[in-house]
Amino acid sequence: MKKSKFINVRITEKMYAELEKIAESKGLTLPDLIRHVLVEYIERHKS
């Protein structure tokens, strides 16, 4: 099994709180929400 890569990103307290609120409303953890957002971004920007 391949090891996952780790990304460390700095965000504002306000952005963190908003993301937490969205994740909670969708029944997701914050890391799961971020992965979902990244997958959507990648899909929209494929060449």
PEZI-V508470 format. One record per residue. N is the residue number from 1. RES is the residue in one small letter. SS is DSSP state (alpha for helix, beta for strand, coil for the rest). OMEGA is omega in whole degrees, 0 to 359 (NA if undefined). Layout:
n=<N:N>
res=<RES:RES>
ss=<SS:SS>
omega=<OMEGA:OMEGA>
//
This chain:
n=<1:2:3:4:5:6:7:8:9:10:11:12:13:14:15:16:17:18:19:20:21:22:23:24:25:26:27:28:29:30:31:32:33:34:35:36:37:38:39:40:41:42:43:44:45:46:47>
res=<m:k:k:s:k:f:i:n:v:r:i:t:e:k:m:y:a:e:l:e:k:i:a:e:s:k:g:l:t:l:p:d:l:i:r:h:v:l:v:e:y:i:e:r:h:k:s>
ss=<coil:coil:coil:coil:coil:coil:coil:coil:coil:coil:coil:coil:alpha:alpha:alpha:alpha:alpha:alpha:alpha:alpha:alpha:alpha:alpha:alpha:alpha:coil:coil:coil:coil:alpha:alpha:alpha:alpha:alpha:alpha:alpha:alpha:alpha:alpha:alpha:alpha:alpha:alpha:alpha:coil:coil:coil>
omega=<179:175:176:174:182:177:178:184:176:176:180:176:181:180:179:180:179:179:177:180:179:180:181:181:180:180:181:169:179:177:178:178:181:177:179:179:181:178:178:180:180:180:181:186:176:179:NA>
//
